[in-house]
Amino acid sequence: MNNKQHLLFLAALLAFSSVYAQPMQFSNGDILEVEIKYQKEKTITFSHAILGEQTIEKAKIRNLQALNLERVYKFTETELISFKTLKGAKTAVALAEEVVIVAEAALVSAKDVVDNAEEKNKEVAEEKLVLAADKLSVAQEKVTAAEDNLQTLKNTIVAEGELLVAQGKFKVAKAEVKVNKLEVEVTEAQEDAVEQHEIIVTEEKLVLAGEKFIVAQEDVKVSEEELIVIKSVIMADAKGSVTTATIRAAEAELKDTSLDDKVTATEEKLTVGQEQAVTKGELAIAEENVEIAEEKVEVAEQQIEVAEDNLKFAKGEKVDNGLMGTGWFKGWDSSLSIGLSGSSGSSVNSTFQTAFNTRYEDEHGRWDYKSFYFFDSEDKETGENQINATLDKNWFFSETKWFAFATGVYDWDEFKDWNHRVQFGGGPGYQFIKTDEWEFAGRAGLTTIFEFGETQYDSFGDPALNPDGSFHEENIIGLEGLIGVDLTWHITAKQHFSISNYFYPSMTNGGEFRNLTNINWVHSLDWFEGLAVKFGIRNEYDTSEKKRNEFNYNFSMLWGF
């Protein structure tokens, strides 16, 4: 919904107080006294005492030019749908209140029947009384729900208007940064006494940027005007006194706003700034203006964030306050999962698995962090004990599906041939599919791998020993290729399935390779927001290890925030 739509369809809350009777002559010559309700690009909707509400094409109206359409609101199709939605919500409230009145009358009637019923009919009458009371309760709940829905719609409209204003201010702030930077370039060019045509080109850019800045400010002015009108209309509607005068009064309030002064000051600044003599002091001031403007951009971004939160709140959606309301990881898609299992009998088994994942994506790139800890034991003998942390950073390029990536991985495993393993890699990637339902991307590159404290083996396959009898360990550095794919299927709004496979052929030890596969299925629970069940599989095959294949699966509870 754009800026104009907010004002136009909310103004229709006047309950058509602006309509009045006009003679309308049709193409067949008939003339009717009608009340024009509203108009669209090619049609007019009117009301007649006998015919009711009708819609006719403007081309079929003979005296179209004589009709006073200035006071008639003009809707687009989208605006009309929005208006009818709000009108329907108000009608639902009225109908629900009528049902309550009927139910209350039925309850009173049922009470009278009970009071006057003979003993033998008493039980039947009391059942009718209970039924009438139930109907009244249901009707009252419907009234409450309808009123809540209407209020939510109004709050949403205001919040959308505030968001548009915040977004407009952000555009103004960015435009102001550009203007101030160009002023610095002009000042520096004049100070350095470069060729005159270079100064002229830069000044032309400055003038163009200044014009865009003024246009952006005008957009903000329009948004602020509409927001004031929107709030005034909704407040007046709540009091049941929405009139054209209300709209006019709200518009009159705008005359005292200071935005016109800001626009005028900006125009004067652009003109005067180009005519002033060039000094070092001016350059310092211009550079300071750039810093101030950049601070305004940051403030505007914060205002947009607040407005977006207010819009979510108005719609009844969850507002992101970060981890447990601390503000940490705000704007990130984060989750914490824990899985436990155990048994006791002829043997004692226990398994513990926990993971923390977080992800952030915008138009510039994506951060993706995954980590887990897995422990498994049987009869107090540890079978698995490992930690993994992976950080992946993607940089997106505009107007292309190509992206660049860099990744870092840390592994600790009590039962591997090495004590610690660190790898760093990067390369290009390609986003083949990215829709609301499917995401599929591939990537290729190189990875440098560091294995610390890797146990060495002799020619017989036994661990090599040091003179003191301890295992002989070395730090190994290797280079690997990287070929990987990531697939995500958003099955429904509450569940998704993902699979990734990364193949690492060794570039330093011919014929050796690693292959890592991850599969996850997550299903959100209806009865607790943010809670989900997760089933995961992780399989790593490494030809350089004594135990080549490592397969883990887990079932855990996941909390998303």
N, C-alpha and C positions, 0 to 999 in steps of 0.2 A: 504494500500500500504506500503510495507516494504522499508528498506533503499536502497536496491539494485535496486528496481524497479524505483525509482526516476531517478537514473543515467542512467539506461539502456534505458528507453523509451525516455528520453530527449536527449540522445546521438543520437537517431534516427533522430533528427532535422538536422543532417548533410545533410538531403535531399539525403541520399544514396551516398554521395560523396566518401564514402569508398568502394563502390562496383567497381568491375572491371571484365573484361571478363575472363572466365575460361572454359576450355573444360570439359564438363560433359558427362560421358558415362553411359547410362542406361542399365538396366538388359537385354534388347533385343539387345544390341550391338550398338545402335545408339549413335552418339556423336554430341553434340551441343555446340556452343560457347554461353555461357549464362553469365549474370551478376547476381550474387547471392545477393539478397536483405537482407534477414535475415534468421535466423534459430530458430527452437524450439527443444524440446527434441528429437522428432522423425521425424521431417519434415524439409525441406529446401524450401524456396520460392525464385524463380529466375525470371528474365525477359529475354525474347527473342524477337528479332526484329519482327518476324512473329507471334509467338505463344502468345506474350504478357506476362503477369505475370502469373506464374504457381506455384503450390505447389506440392511437391512430397515427398513420404516417403524416408527416408535415406536408408532403406533396399533395395530399388529399384535402388540405385546408385552404379554402379560397381566400380568406382574409387573414392569412398568416402574418403579413406585415403590420396589420392593424392591431393585432393582439399585443398586450403588454407582457412581454416575456422577461423583462429585466428583473422582475421580482420573483421569477420562477427559477428554482434551482435546477441546474443542468447536471445530470449524472452520466458517467460512463457505465458500462456494464458491470465492471468490478465494484464501483461505488454503490451501484444500486443493490448488488448482492449483499454488500456490507451493511447497507442501511436496512434492508429487509431482515437480515439476521438479527440486528439490534431491535427492530420493531417486533419481530417474532418473539424475542425474549420478553419484551414488555407485555405482549399479548398473552404469553404463557403465564406470566404472573397474574394478570387479570382473570384469566380462565381458572387458574388454580384457586384464586380467592373466591370465585363464584362457587366452585365445588365445595369449598369450606363452608360457605353460607348454607348451601343445600344440605351438607352433612350435619351441620349444627341444627338445622330445622328437623332433620330426620331423627337426630338424637333426642331433641325435646319431645317430638311426637312419640318416640319409643318409650321415653320415661313416663309420659301420660298414659300410654297403654299399660305399662307395668303397674302404675298406681291404681288404675281402674279395672285391672284384670281380676277375674275370679280365681280362686285358689287353684283350680284344675288347669287354668290357662296361664298361670303365673310363670311356669318354667319356660314355656314357649316364648312368652313376652320378654322374659329376661334374656333369652338367647338373642332375640332381635335387638335388644338394648345393647348387648355386648358387640354385636355385629355393627350396629350404628356407630358405637364409640370407636371401633377399629377403623371404620371408613373415615371418620372425622380425623383420627390420628394420621392416617395415610394422606388425607387431603392437606392437612397442615404441613406435613413433611414435604409435599410437592410444592406448596407455596414457598417454603423456606429454600428448597433447592432452586426454584425458578428465580427467586430474588437474588440468591447467591450467584447464579449464572449471569443475571443481568448486571450485577455489580462487577463481576469478573470481566465482562465485556467492556464496561466503562473504564475500569482500571487499566485494562490492556490497551485501549485506545489512547489514553493519556500517556501511558508508559511508552508506547510506540512513538507518540509525538515528541516526548522528551529525548528518546533515542535519536530521532532525526535531527533535533536541535544539536545534540552533542556531536553527532557525526558531522554536521555542518560546521560547527566550531573547530573540529579537528581539521577539516579541509582548509578553513581560513588560516589556522595556525601554520599549517604546512605551506600554504601560499605565501604567508608573511615571511617564513624562513627563506623561501626562494627569492622574494623581493629584496630582503636585506642582504642576502649573499650576492645578488647581482649588483646592489649598490656598492658593496665592498669591491667587486671587480671593476666597476666604473671608476671608483675613487683611486684604486691602485693603478689602473691603466692611465688615468690622468696624471697621477703623481710620478709614474715612471716615464711619462712623456713618450709613450709608444706611438706607432703610426695612427693618424687620425681616424682612418676607416675602421680600425679595430675598436676604438672607443665608440664610434657610431653604432657598430653592430651590437656591442654590449648594451649600449643605452636603449637600442630598439628592443632587445630582449627584456630589459628592465621595464620599459613601457608596457610591453605585452604581458609580462608577469604581473605588473600593477593592475592592468585591466582585469586579469583573471582573479586577482585578489579581491577587487571590488565586487566582481560578480559573485564570488564565494560569500562575501559578506552580505550581499543582497539576498542570497539563498538562505543564510542564517536568519536574516531579518524576517523573511517570509515564514520560515519555520517557527520562529518565536511568536509572530503574530497569530499564526494558526493555533499554536499551543495555548495562548492566552484565551482565544475564542473557544477552543475545545473545553478548557477547564470551566469557563464561564457558563457555557451551554449546559454542561453536565451538572454543575452546581445549581443552576436555575431549574433544570429539569427535575432535580431531586426535590425542589420546593414546589414543583407543579406550576411554575410560572414562566415557562419558556416562551419568549416573544421575540419578534424582530428587534424590538428595542434593546433586548439583552445583547444580541449580536452587535448592534450599533454601539452600545456602551462599551463593550469589550474592545471593539476596534478603536474607540476614542482613547482608551487607556494607552494605546501604543504611541500616541503622539508625543508622550513625554519620555519615551525610551531614548537611550543615549547612543543607539547604534548608528543613527543618521550622523551624529557628530563624529563617530569613529570613522565612518566612510569619508566624510568631508575632510577630516584631519589627514586621512591616508592620501586622499587626492592632493591636498596641499603639500603633504610631505614629499610625494613623488615629484611634484612640479618644482617646489622650492629646492629640493635636494639636488636636482640637476642644474639649477641655476647658480647655486652657491659656489664660492671660490673653493679650490681644492687645498686642503691643509692636512697635516698629519693628525690634527685633532679630530677632523671629520672621519678619517679612516678608523681611528680608535673607537669613535662613537658608533660607526657603522658595524664594526666587528662586535661591539657590545650588544647592538641591536640583534645581531644574529644569535648570540647566546640567549638573549631574552626570548626571542621568538622560538628557539628550540625548547626552552623551558615551557612555553605555552603549548607546544605540541605534546609534551609529556603530560601536562595538566589536562589537555583535551582528551588524550588517550584514557586517562583515569576517569574522566567524566563519561566517556563512552562505556567503559567497563561498569561503572555504577548504573548507568541507564539500562544496559543490557541485563544486569542483575534485577533491576526494578521491573523490567518487562517480564522476566521469568517468574518473578514473585507474583506479578499481577495475573499471569496465566496459571498460577498454581503449580509451576514447575519447581524442581529442586534448584536452589541457588548454590553455586559452588563456593564454599568457604575454605577449601583446602582440607588438609589432614586434621580431623577432629576439631574443625573451626579455627585452627591456628593460622591459616593463610598459607601454610607451606604447600607447595605443589598445586597452588590454585591455577586453574586453567589446564591442568594436566589430567590425563586419564590414568588414574593410579589404582592399584589393587594390592591387597595383602592376603595371602592364603596360608592356611595351616591344615595339615593332614596328619592324623594319628591312627595307628592300628596296633593291635597286640593280641596275644593269646598265651594261655597258661595251661599246662597239662603235662604230658610226657616230655614236652619241651617248652621253653619260654621264648616267645618271639615278640619283638617290638619294632615299630617303624615310625619315624618322625620325619616330616617334610614341611618346610616353610619356604615361601617365596614372596618377593616384593618386586612388582613391575610398575613402571610409570612411563608415560608416553605423551609427547606434546607435538602438535603439528599445526603449522599455519601456511600461508602462501609462500613463505621463503624457504621452509625446510621442516625437518622432523628430528626430534630427539627420541630415542627409544632405549630404555634401560631395563634389563631383566637380571634377576639374581635368584638363587635358590640355595638351600642347605638341605642335604639328605643324609639321614642316618638310619642304619638297619642293623639289628643284632639278633642272634639266636643263641639261647643258653649262655648269655653274657659274653658271647663271642661276637665281636664287631665284624659285620660283613661288608658294609658300605659306610663311608664317612667322607663326604665331599662338599665343597663350596664352589659355586660358579657365579661370576658377575660379568655381564656383557653390556657395553655401551656402544650404541650405534648412532651416528650423526649423518643425516642426509641433507644435501643442499639442492633445492629445486631451481630449475631454470625456466624463465617465463616463456610461454608459447611453445613449449616442447615437452615431450614425455621423458626426456633424458634427465638424469640427476647424477650427482657425485656423492660418494659415501666414504666415511672413515669409520673404522671399528676398532675397539679394544676389548680384550677378553682376559680375565684372570681366572685360573683354576687352581684349586688345592684338593688333593685326593690322597688319603692315607695309604691306599693300596695300589697306586700307580708306580711305575718305575722311576718317576720323578717326584720331587717334593712340591714344587710350585711350577706353574706354566703361565707365561704371559705372551700374548700375541697382539700385534698391531697390523692393520691392513687397510686397504682402500682401493678405490677404482670407480669406474662408471657403472650406472644402473639404468634400467629402462622400465617405466611403468606401463605395462601392456594394457591393463584394465583397471579402472578405478570408478566404480559406481556405488550406489547405496547398498547393493547386494553383493557385489564381487570386487575383490582387490587382488591383482596378480602382478608381481614385479620380478624381474631378474637382475642379476648383477654379476660382475666378473672383475677380478683384480689380483693383487698379490698380497701375501701376508708374511710378515717376519715373525718367527716363533722362537721364544726363549724358554728352554727347559732347565730348571735349576735343580741340582742334586740328582741327576739321572743315573740310576744304577747301570753299571757296565757288565757285560757277560763275556765269558771266555768262549773258545771254539766249541766246547761241548754243550753250550747253552746254560751253564751254571754261572751264578753271580761271581764276578771277579772280586778277589779279596785283597785288601791292603796288608802290609807286613804285620800290622797289629791285629789282624783278623777281622776288621770291619769291612763292610761292603765298599768297593771302589766306586766313587761317584764323580761325575763331571758335569759341568755346565755346557749345554749344547745350544748353538744358534743355527737355525735353519730358515730356508726360504720356501714358501709354498705358494702354489697358485690358488685361486678361489673362484669357484663357480657355484652360484646359489640361486634358489627361487623361493619366493614367499607367496602363499595363497591363503586368502581369508574369505570365508563364505558367511555372510550375515543372514542366517536362516530366517530368523524373525527379529523383532525388536528386542527380544529377551534372550536370544541364544545365538552363538556364532561358533564356527568351526575354523581352525587354522592349521596349516601344515607348512613346514619349511624344510628344505634339504640343502645342505652345503657340502660340497665336495672339495677337498684340499689335496691335490697331487703334490708330492714333494719335488722341489726343484734342486735340492742338494743331495738327496738319496734316491736315485732312480728306481722306479718300480714301487715305492712306498707311497701310501696315501692315507688320509683320514676321511670319514664320511659321517656327518652329524645330521640326524633327523629329529625334529620336534613336532609332535601332534598334540593339539589341545582342543577340548570342547568345553564351553562354558554356557551354563543356563541360569538366568536370573530367577530368583524366587519372588512370587507375588506378595507373600505375606510379610516381607521385611525389605524395605528399600535399600539397595546397595548390596544385599546378600545374594550369593550365587553358589552353585555347585560346579566343581571343575574336575575334569578327568584329563590327565596328561600322560604322554609317552615320550621318553627321551632315549634314543639309541645312538651310541657312538661306536664306530668301527675304526680301529687304528692298527695298521699292519706292523707298526714299529713296536707295539706293546707285547709283552709276554702273554697277557690275557687280552686278546684282540677285540672281543665284542663286549660291550657293556650296555645292558638293557634295563631301564627303570620305568616303572609306571606308578602313578599315584592318583588317589581320589581325595579331594580336599574341599573345604569350605573357603569361599573367597569373599572378601569384603571390598567392594569398589567405592572409591571416593574421588 
